[in-house]
Every structure is written in structure tokens, then in C-alpha cells.
Amino acid sequence: MSLQNFCHWLAQRLLIASVAFMLAACASAPWRGQFSDPPSTTALTAPLSVMAGFYRVNPGDTLASVAIGFGRDAEQIARWNGLPGNYPVSVGELLRVAPDPVAASVPVPASAPEPANITTADAAVSRNARFVWPASGPVISGFEPGQSRAIRIGGATGETIKAAGSGRVIYAGTQIKAYGLLVIIKHDQNLVSAYGNNAKVLVKEGDAVKQGQPIAEIGAAGDPAPYLIFELRDGTKAVDPQGYLPKRAS
């Protein structure tokens, strides 16, 4: 083999090896990027941003599935967008999935029903909180910027973990080692919650869940002091979950 042919052969093999390595890395931890600090540069292929309260239709979406994903009724989504109830949405279409801020400022009647599985005591503490506590135990470690991105909530083995807010399950598995058996729920275009160190998962990827719905059970295998890892992300930034939860009565 001539030197020129050898160099050509070697270049091809190096290219194939580098592509295979990148694909393996992507497949091994699909959610690693979601729960790590973002890179300093922005990719040129980043998707179009969507304002809070709106959703851009993806392939396979229907008006009903979008409504379920955001804990709404299809009639609400249709009304907020001035559409008929049987409207066939199109890929790329922008839909309002939350009420207009002006309408949202109208006080909620006292007789309005509470979300599923939320105790009256919890709801009475703060009706303005965005989420509900996923577990009833004490906070055994808090959020520390630059040190801890999550809070840990103590509990008993087998205790039910509830969805902090309505949304859609986008991950359920064990591919992120630091979180153990993990569930991730996307609530809107910005907010994502994560529930780690579980003994059992009660939902699967793609499921639409409502606020307060059981999604997992506390108690990683062999853990003498069971606890829940609860993390909240606003975009790519980890935020203190307690700032979005009702204050507990002292």
C-alpha cells in the first residue's frame, strides 16, 4: 500500500471512530445535559424560543394531547386561542396554554376545587404557590447555589411521591447515576421538576400527570434513611424548590 493510500485509509478510520464515540456518548445519558450547567456558547441550531404561557406544536400533537400535557381541558385551549374544539393543530403552530395575564388576575372563587390529592391543610397555607410538596417529610438538606441543586426530603420506605405540578413525564429511568431511579416532569416551556432516589416508579415516559398524582415511591434499595431528591429547573438554571412551594405551618 502506498503512503498516500495508507493516509487516506487512516483518515477514514479515524472519522468513523469519532462518529461512533459521539453517538455512544449521546445514547448513554440522554438527560445529562438537562441537569448540568449549560455551555458558555449557544448552539447555532437552537430551537426557536417560546414565551411563557405558549407552546409550539410538535409532530403527533393534537389539541387534546396538548391540553392534557399542561393539565388543561381541550375546551380551555381552544377558547384561549379562538379555535373550534375539533381544530386540527399544525406542526410549528403556536398555542396559548395558559390564560391571558389580565384574566388570570381575577380572584379565584373560594368554592373552586383543590387539585387532586392535595390536603386541605396544605392548600390553606398558600393558594398562590406554583407547586405542591411532593412528599410530606422534613427537609433534611436544602438548596445551596453552587453546591446543591436540589433539596432532600426525608420519608419512609414505600411512601408515595406526588407530582409537584401538572405536566408530562419526559424521563423515567436510572441512566443518571447521581439521582438513582429518577422521574422528570416537564410542566411548561421553562419549568422542569425531578424526583430522584426512588424505590419504585408509578409512571412511564409520555404520561400526562396532574398535580398531586402519585408518580413514585420513596426508598432506594438498601437505604437505611430513605429520602427524596427533589430538583426544580427554570430553563437550564437550577432554582430553590422551596421558593415555588407553599410554606409549611410551623
C-alpha positions in Angstrom: 0.0 0.0 0.0 1.4 3.4 -1.0 1.9 6.1 1.6 -0.9 8.2 0.0 -3.4 5.3 0.1 -2.4 4.5 3.7 -3.0 8.1 4.8 -6.4 8.1 3.1 -7.3 4.7 4.8 -6.2 6.0 8.2 -8.3 9.3 7.9 -11.4 7.3 7.1 -11.0 5.0 10.1 -10.4 8.0 12.4 -13.6 9.7 11.1 -15.7 6.5 11.7 -14.3 6.1 15.2 -15.0 9.7 16.2 -18.7 9.5 15.0 -19.2 6.2 16.8 -17.9 7.7 20.0 -20.2 10.7 19.8 -23.2 8.6 19.2 -22.4 6.3 22.1 -22.0 9.3 24.4 -25.4 10.7 23.4 -27.1 7.4 24.0 -25.6 6.7 27.4 -27.0 9.7 29.2 -29.8 11.5 27.3 -30.7 13.8 30.2 -27.2 14.6 31.4 -27.4 18.0 29.6 -30.7 18.8 31.2 -29.2 18.5 34.7 -25.7 20.1 34.2 -24.6 23.7 33.8 -25.1 25.0 30.2 -22.1 25.6 27.9 -20.9 29.1 27.6 -21.7 29.2 23.9 -25.1 28.9 22.2 -25.6 26.3 19.5 -26.4 27.7 16.1 -29.2 25.1 15.7 -31.0 26.1 19.0 -34.9 25.8 18.7 -37.0 29.0 18.5 -37.8 30.3 21.9 -41.4 30.3 23.1 -42.8 32.8 25.6 -44.1 31.5 28.9 -47.7 30.5 28.6 -47.4 29.3 25.0 -46.5 26.0 23.3 -45.2 25.2 19.8 -47.0 22.2 18.3 -44.8 19.1 17.7 -45.4 16.2 15.3 -48.2 13.9 16.6 -49.7 16.6 18.9 -53.5 17.2 19.0 -55.5 19.9 20.7 -56.5 17.3 23.3 -52.9 15.9 23.9 -51.5 19.5 24.3 -54.3 20.2 26.8 -53.5 17.1 28.9 -49.8 17.8 28.9 -50.4 21.2 30.6 -53.1 20.0 32.9 -55.9 21.8 31.0 -59.1 20.9 29.2 -59.2 20.9 25.4 -62.1 23.4 25.6 -59.9 25.8 27.5 -57.0 25.7 25.0 -59.5 26.1 22.1 -61.2 29.1 23.8 -57.9 30.9 24.7 -56.8 30.6 21.0 -60.2 31.3 19.5 -60.4 27.9 17.8 -63.2 25.3 17.4 -63.0 22.3 19.7 -62.2 19.9 16.9 -59.5 22.1 15.4 -56.6 20.0 13.8 -53.4 21.7 15.0 -50.4 22.0 12.7 -46.7 21.4 13.4 -45.0 24.6 14.3 -48.2 26.4 15.3 -48.0 28.5 18.5 -50.8 27.9 21.0 -51.6 29.7 24.2 -51.7 27.1 27.0 -52.3 29.5 30.0 -54.9 32.1 30.5 -54.2 35.7 29.5 -52.5 37.5 32.4 -55.3 40.0 32.6 -57.9 37.2 33.0 -55.5 35.4 35.4 -55.5 38.3 37.8 -59.2 37.8 38.6 -59.6 36.3 42.1 -60.4 32.6 42.2 -63.7 31.9 43.9 -63.5 30.3 47.3 -65.5 27.4 46.1 -63.0 26.4 43.4 -61.9 22.7 43.8 -58.4 22.0 45.0 -56.1 19.9 42.8 -56.3 16.1 43.2 -54.7 14.5 46.3 -53.8 17.8 48.0 -54.8 18.0 51.6 -56.9 21.0 52.8 -54.2 21.9 55.3 -51.5 22.2 52.6 -53.7 24.2 50.3 -54.8 26.6 53.0 -51.2 27.6 53.8 -50.6 29.4 50.4 -53.0 29.3 47.5 -50.5 31.3 45.4 -47.8 28.7 45.3 -46.9 27.3 41.9 -46.3 23.7 43.1 -47.3 21.4 46.0 -44.9 19.4 48.2 -44.1 16.1 46.5 -43.6 14.4 49.9 -44.7 15.1 53.5 -41.4 14.5 55.3 -39.0 17.2 56.7 -36.4 18.9 54.5 -33.1 17.3 55.6 -30.9 19.3 53.3 -31.6 22.5 51.4 -30.7 24.2 48.1 -27.3 25.8 48.1 -26.3 27.8 45.0 -23.0 26.3 43.5 -23.1 23.4 45.9 -26.5 21.6 46.0 -29.0 21.9 43.2 -31.8 20.0 45.0 -33.4 19.6 48.3 -33.7 16.3 50.1 -37.0 15.4 51.8 -37.0 12.6 54.4 -39.6 9.9 54.3 -40.5 6.3 55.0 -39.9 3.4 52.6 -42.8 3.0 50.3 -44.2 6.5 51.0 -45.9 8.0 47.9 -44.2 10.7 46.0 -46.6 13.1 44.3 -46.2 15.3 41.1 -45.5 18.8 42.3 -47.4 20.2 39.3 -49.3 19.1 36.2 -47.3 18.2 33.2 -45.8 15.3 31.1 -43.3 12.7 32.1 -40.3 13.1 29.9 -38.0 10.7 31.6 -38.2 7.7 33.9 -35.1 5.6 34.5 -31.7 5.1 36.1 -29.3 6.5 33.4 -28.2 9.5 35.6 -26.3 7.8 38.4 -26.4 10.6 41.0 -30.2 10.6 41.0 -30.8 6.8 41.2 -34.2 5.8 40.0 -35.4 9.1 38.6 -38.6 10.7 37.2 -38.6 14.0 35.3 -41.7 16.1 34.6 -41.9 19.0 32.2 -44.6 21.5 33.3 -44.3 24.2 30.7 -41.7 25.6 28.3 -39.5 26.6 31.2 -40.2 24.6 34.4 -39.0 21.0 34.9 -39.1 19.0 38.1 -37.0 16.0 39.0 -37.7 13.3 41.6 -34.7 11.0 42.4 -33.6 8.2 44.8 -36.8 6.3 44.4 -37.7 2.7 45.2 -40.4 2.4 42.5 -41.7 4.4 39.7 -45.5 4.5 39.0 -45.5 6.4 35.7 -43.8 6.0 32.3 -42.3 8.4 29.8 -45.0 10.2 27.8 -47.6 10.0 30.6 -49.6 13.2 31.3 -49.9 13.7 35.1 -51.9 16.0 37.3 -50.7 18.0 40.3 -50.8 15.7 43.3 -50.8 12.5 41.3 -48.7 9.6 42.7 -45.7 9.1 40.5 -43.2 7.1 42.6 -42.3 5.7 46.0 -39.6 6.7 48.4 -36.8 4.3 49.4 -33.9 3.4 47.2 -32.8 -0.2 47.7 -30.6 -0.7 50.8 -31.0 2.9 52.0 -31.4 2.9 55.8 -32.6 6.5 55.9 -34.9 7.0 52.9 -35.2 10.4 51.3 -36.4 12.1 48.1 -34.1 14.2 45.9 -36.3 17.0 44.6 -34.9 19.4 42.0 -36.5 22.2 40.1 -35.2 23.8 36.9 -36.3 27.1 35.3 -34.9 26.7 31.8 -31.3 25.4 32.3 -30.9 27.0 35.8 -31.5 25.1 39.0 -33.7 27.1 41.4 -34.6 26.6 45.0 -37.8 24.4 45.0 -38.9 25.9 48.3 -39.5 29.3 46.6 -42.2 27.6 44.5 -43.8 25.6 47.3 -46.4 26.6 49.9 -44.9 27.5 53.3 -45.5 24.8 55.8 -47.3 25.6 59.0 -44.9 25.8 62.0 
